[in-house]
Amino acid sequence: MQSQYNQFKALVAITKASLIAIFKNPGSLFFSLVFPLVFVWIFGFFGMNGFSKQRVSFSSKTDTANIAYTVVSNIQQLKIIKYNSDSLQKLDLERGELDAILNITTKKDSANKEQYIIQVIATNATASAVAQLMPFLENISLKINPEIKSNVHIQQNIYTIRPYRQIDFILPGQIGFSVLFSTLFGIAFTFYNLREQLVLKRFFASPVNKLSILTGIGFSRLSFQLLNVVVLIVVGRFWMDFTLAHGMITFIEIISISIIMLLLLMGIGLIFSSVVKTDATIPLLINLFALPQMLLSGTFFPISIFPAWMQSLCKIFPLTHFNEAMRKISFEGLGITEVWNHLTIIGLWTVVVYVIIYKIFKWE
């Protein structure tokens, strides 16, 4: 008599085999486990530093020896940012990195009693943040001495500047995000397919110079991505009031930096196309390289929300320096030579990447 097939054992065997297959697939592990954990870790810092805190800094003229300074420094709702340079402090205030600069001084009144003067220096771009800041400052007298409330005086000095709009932060990040992913995917898949179809091998066997082959194919992708950058800038400028500090000159400088970044990303795409065995691995490599930069390079939110050690990590990424350079040129009006420190990091990345390409690039 034929024994009955054990369906439960079959179910267990299929389940076990499928589970092993999932764990052997690096893509599944990354997108199902690692990627969500990274998101939770990064966005968890939002609650630690908090966007609701008012970002203030003390003027270099502040009297740090009086009690008012001590009380203000300990207000939990304030995030105190320190500067070694008055010019940098003022610059951050004008571009919205600071909500206000506080200048705290003391003097004696006619009855020889201590008076505390808190001068709030802000711009029209941060006026709404100052309105939220005022209640905290108005209550500090209660923490000093309820009986001397009249001896705490708050003065507001709000001056008008070129408004720092949200688009002035968002658009450079979106340009970086766009060129990062589209260039990597475009170059990596293009060269992988050309190699698999033996097109590159035929090119290599032809009299055409090898550099001309790579440059020609790469230039077509670079031109297309550059067109996307131009469209984003034009739309941002004429529909969303994106700031171009010096008009056409700023536009040309932004395009120039975009070309440098595109050359770097084109090289990284070539590396990915050379090391993979199947085209299914390309998205995994791109995401491993690009997603941390998307989250940690100031693309959607400033890296200042992270702890100091993590900000140092962020500054390793080329996209961080691309975003910073773009914002400094577009809004602050710096020239391309004045962002040399950011361009140097991007340049070092480019040199290293093309040295690697020279060593590993495959024609077949």
ABEGO torsion letter per residue (X at the ends): XBBBBBAAAAAAAAAAAAAAAAAABAAAAAAAAAAAAAAAAAAAAAAAAEAABBBBBBBAABBAABAAAAAAAABAABBBBBBABAAAAAAAAAAGABABBBBBBBBBBAAGBBBBBBBBBBBAAAAAAAAAAAAAAAAAAAAABAAAAAABBBBBBBBBBBBBBAAAAAAAAAAAAAAAAAAAAAAAAAAAAAAAAGAAAAAAABABBAAAAAAAAAAAAAAAAAAAAAAAAAAAAAAAGBBBAAEAAAAAAAAAAAAAAAAAAAAAAAAAAAABABAAAAAAAAAAAAAAAAAAAGAABBAAABBAAAAAAAAABAAAAAAAAAAAAAAAGBBAAAAAAAAAAAAAAAAAAAAAAAAABBAX
